[in-house]
């Protein structure tokens, strides 16, 4: 079988669903639909290959253009209810995701990672900081500021400080501000996105924890290999296994974060501050990827575990 994903283009959408009428024998072929507008290594190769190796049908469902006033028609046209499992990855935003979740609920279905009704702004970093601030999990001091005054922000956070878009990924729209001049340049060149400001915590690496069913299953360090303060792999960070202390401390923390947001197939990022040696929550990623390099760093085959999880959900749906 080829690793190329079959793509069904319908308009705009993302995530995964499970039906109620599946044979209990998991030797039976499942139909797995991944709703995602982005075709990545994770979706197009890793997960597709594992699913097809087990004899399952695997489709990527792409929603690019839809009529909001006829949402149910769009979902029916996409034949979503034919799938035994639907995995929600990316879509046209929280409004469309809520419409999808309600449509599925009307048909006694649900979707992996689809909690748009309860948490419509899950990916918003300001919401994450606000929620985590009420727990015992350490979080960098975070402020919203409408004055756009360097002096005001430094008085709250010290210098340097971090400015980041409230809704972004892969280190995009994240800046370390050292001076009035750098702040002025940022103000002049910034996008129209909403931003927040955070205390800068010196660190050599951050830690990414993978969750399946809300439980930690794997993790790794992302070691900085340059002067860039960000630890994103695509910016040159090196993946290394977690230490025993990392795992002992962060797995329970990640599970606590998962319980706050009903996380399912997500990752939670933490960093270890070099000044006090403590771990701090960084962010939740609801659309994380994994590749062969993840397995090298963790010793865990994430694609195999995700398909295991899909098969488990299919069994539960008929029990």
C-alpha positions in Angstrom: 0.0 0.0 0.0 1.1 3.5 -0.6 1.8 6.1 2.1 0.0 8.8 0.1 -3.1 10.0 1.9 -6.4 9.9 0.0 -7.7 13.5 0.3 -11.4 14.3 0.1 -11.8 18.0 -0.5 -15.1 19.4 0.8 -14.4 22.9 2.1 -13.2 23.5 5.7 -12.9 21.4 8.9 -10.8 19.2 11.2 -10.8 16.4 13.9 -12.0 12.8 14.4 -15.3 10.9 15.1 -16.4 7.5 16.3 -19.6 5.7 15.4 -21.8 3.5 17.5 -22.1 0.4 15.3 -18.7 -1.3 15.0 -18.0 -4.9 15.1 -16.2 -5.9 18.3 -13.6 -7.8 16.4 -10.9 -5.3 15.7 -9.6 -7.4 12.8 -12.4 -5.7 11.0 -11.3 -2.8 8.8 -12.0 0.6 10.2 -12.7 3.8 8.2 -10.6 6.6 9.7 -11.2 10.2 8.6 -8.7 12.9 9.5 -10.2 16.4 9.2 -7.3 18.6 8.4 -6.6 21.5 6.0 -2.9 20.9 6.3 -1.1 17.8 4.9 1.9 17.2 7.1 4.4 14.4 7.6 2.4 13.3 10.6 -0.9 13.1 8.7 0.3 12.3 5.2 2.9 9.7 6.0 3.3 8.5 9.6 -0.3 8.0 10.7 -1.5 7.0 7.2 1.2 4.3 6.9 0.4 2.8 10.3 -3.4 2.8 9.7 -3.1 1.1 6.3 -0.5 -1.4 7.5 -3.3 -2.6 9.8 -5.8 -2.8 6.9 -7.8 0.3 7.8 -9.1 2.8 5.3 -7.5 6.2 5.9 -8.7 9.5 4.4 -7.8 13.1 4.9 -10.9 15.3 4.7 -10.3 18.9 3.7 -12.9 21.7 4.2 -11.8 24.9 2.5 -15.1 26.8 1.6 -18.4 26.3 3.3 -21.7 28.1 3.8 -22.2 28.8 7.5 -26.0 29.0 7.0 -26.0 25.5 5.6 -23.5 23.8 7.9 -25.4 20.5 8.2 -25.5 20.2 4.4 -21.7 20.6 4.2 -21.2 17.9 6.8 -23.6 15.6 5.0 -21.9 16.2 1.6 -18.6 15.2 3.2 -20.3 11.9 4.3 -18.7 12.2 7.8 -21.0 9.6 9.3 -19.5 6.9 7.1 -16.3 6.9 9.2 -15.8 4.7 12.2 -13.3 7.2 13.6 -12.9 11.0 12.9 -9.9 12.8 14.1 -10.2 16.6 14.2 -6.9 18.4 13.4 -7.5 21.8 11.7 -10.6 23.7 10.5 -12.0 27.1 9.7 -11.9 28.3 13.3 -13.9 27.8 16.5 -17.3 28.7 15.1 -17.1 26.0 12.4 -15.7 23.6 15.0 -18.7 24.2 17.3 -21.0 23.6 14.4 -19.3 20.3 13.6 -19.4 19.2 17.3 -23.1 19.9 17.5 -23.8 18.1 14.2 -22.0 15.0 15.5 -23.7 15.1 18.8 -27.1 15.1 17.1 -26.1 11.8 15.5 -24.8 10.4 18.8 -21.2 10.8 17.7 -18.1 12.5 19.0 -14.7 13.5 17.6 -11.2 13.1 18.9 -9.9 16.5 20.1 -13.2 18.2 19.4 -14.2 20.2 22.5 -15.1 23.5 20.8 -18.3 24.0 22.7 -16.6 23.7 26.1 -13.3 25.2 25.1 -13.7 27.4 22.0 -10.4 29.1 22.6 -8.3 26.3 23.7 -5.3 27.3 21.6 -5.3 30.9 23.0 -2.2 31.3 25.1 -3.9 34.0 27.2 -6.6 31.6 28.2 -4.1 28.9 29.0 -2.1 31.3 31.2 -5.3 32.5 32.9 -6.4 29.0 33.7 -3.1 27.7 34.8 -2.5 30.7 37.0 -5.3 29.4 39.3 -3.5 26.1 39.9 -0.3 25.1 41.6 1.5 24.7 38.3 4.2 27.3 37.9 3.5 29.6 34.9 5.6 32.7 33.7 4.0 35.9 34.8 1.8 37.0 32.0 0.1 40.3 31.3 -2.2 41.9 28.7 -1.3 45.5 28.0 -3.1 48.2 26.0 -0.7 51.0 26.7 2.1 49.7 24.4 4.6 51.4 26.7 7.9 49.8 27.2 8.4 51.3 30.7 5.1 50.0 31.9 5.8 46.5 30.7 9.3 46.4 32.2 8.0 47.5 35.5 5.7 44.4 35.5 7.9 41.8 33.9 11.5 43.1 34.1 13.9 43.1 31.1 14.2 41.3 28.8 10.6 40.1 28.4 8.7 38.0 25.8 6.0 39.1 23.5 4.0 36.5 21.7 0.8 36.2 19.6 -2.0 34.7 21.6 -2.7 32.2 18.8 0.3 31.0 16.9 2.6 27.9 16.6 6.2 26.8 15.7 7.6 29.9 17.5 6.1 32.3 15.0 5.2 35.8 16.3 7.3 35.2 19.4 9.9 37.9 20.3 12.4 38.6 23.1 12.5 42.3 23.8 15.7 43.7 25.3 15.4 47.5 24.8 13.1 50.4 24.0 14.4 50.4 20.4 13.6 46.7 20.0 10.1 47.3 21.4 9.5 50.2 19.1 10.5 48.1 16.1 8.1 45.4 17.3 5.2 47.9 17.6 5.9 49.2 14.1 6.1 45.8 12.4 3.7 43.7 14.4 0.8 42.0 12.7 -2.9 42.6 13.5 -2.9 39.6 15.9 -3.6 39.9 19.6 -0.4 39.7 21.7 0.5 39.0 25.3 3.6 39.8 27.3 5.4 37.3 29.5 8.2 37.2 32.0 11.4 35.8 30.4 12.8 32.7 32.1 16.4 31.7 31.2 16.5 28.1 30.0 18.7 25.7 28.0 15.8 23.5 26.8 12.1 22.9 27.0 10.2 19.6 27.4 7.4 18.4 25.2 5.0 15.8 26.7 2.7 13.8 24.3 -0.8 12.9 25.6 -3.1 10.2 24.4 -6.5 10.0 26.0 -5.3 12.7 28.4 -2.5 10.5 29.7 1.2 11.2 29.2 2.8 8.5 27.0 6.1 10.0 25.8 8.2 13.1 25.9 11.5 14.7 25.0 13.7 17.7 25.6 14.2 20.3 22.9 17.8 21.6 23.4 18.7 25.1 22.1 21.6 24.9 19.7 21.9 28.6 18.9 21.5 32.0 20.5 17.8 31.9 19.6 15.8 31.7 22.9 13.1 29.6 21.3 13.3 25.8 21.4 11.5 24.8 18.3 13.0 21.9 16.3 12.4 23.6 13.0 14.5 26.5 14.3 17.5 24.2 15.0 16.7 22.7 18.5 17.9 19.2 19.1 15.7 16.5 20.4 17.0 14.5 23.4 15.4 12.0 25.8 13.8 13.2 29.0 15.8 12.7 32.2 14.3 10.5 34.9 13.6 13.7 36.9 11.9 15.4 33.9 9.6 12.5 33.5 8.9 12.1 37.2 8.0 15.8 37.6 6.4 16.6 34.2 4.1 13.6 33.6 1.9 14.4 36.6 1.9 18.1 35.7 0.9 17.3 32.1 -1.9 15.0 33.4 -3.2 17.9 35.6 -3.2 20.3 32.6 -5.0 17.7 30.6 -7.7 17.4 33.2 -8.3 21.2 33.2 -9.0 21.3 29.4 -10.3 17.7 28.7 -7.2 17.1 26.5 -7.0 14.0 24.4 -4.4 13.8 21.6 -2.4 16.9 22.5 1.1 18.0 23.7 2.0 20.1 26.7 5.2 22.1 26.7 7.2 23.0 29.8 10.6 24.7 30.3 13.1 24.3 33.2 14.4 27.7 34.4 18.2 27.7 34.9 17.9 30.3 37.7 15.7 28.4 40.1 15.7 24.9 38.6 11.9 24.7 38.5 9.7 23.6 35.7 7.2 26.1 34.2 4.2 25.5 32.0 4.7 27.0 28.5 1.7 26.1 26.4 -0.7 23.5 25.0 -0.5 22.5 21.4 -3.7 21.0 20.0 -2.3 20.2 16.6 1.1 18.8 17.3 3.0 16.5 14.9 5.4 13.7 15.3 7.9 12.1 12.9 10.6 9.4 13.0 12.8 11.7 15.0 10.3 11.7 17.8 10.6 7.9 18.0 14.4 8.2 18.1 14.2 10.6 21.1 11.4 8.9 23.0 11.6 5.2 22.1 7.8 5.4 21.5 6.0 4.9 18.2 3.4 7.7 18.4 1.6 6.6 15.2 1.1 3.1 16.6 -0.2 4.4 19.9 -2.7 6.8 18.1 -4.1 4.0 16.0 -4.2 1.8 19.1 -6.3 4.5 20.7 -8.6 4.7 17.7 -9.2 1.0 17.8 -9.9 1.1 21.5 -12.5 3.9 21.0 -14.1 1.8 18.3 -14.4 -1.2 20.7 -15.8 1.0 23.5 -18.5 2.5 21.1 -20.1 -1.0 20.7 -19.6 -2.3 24.2 
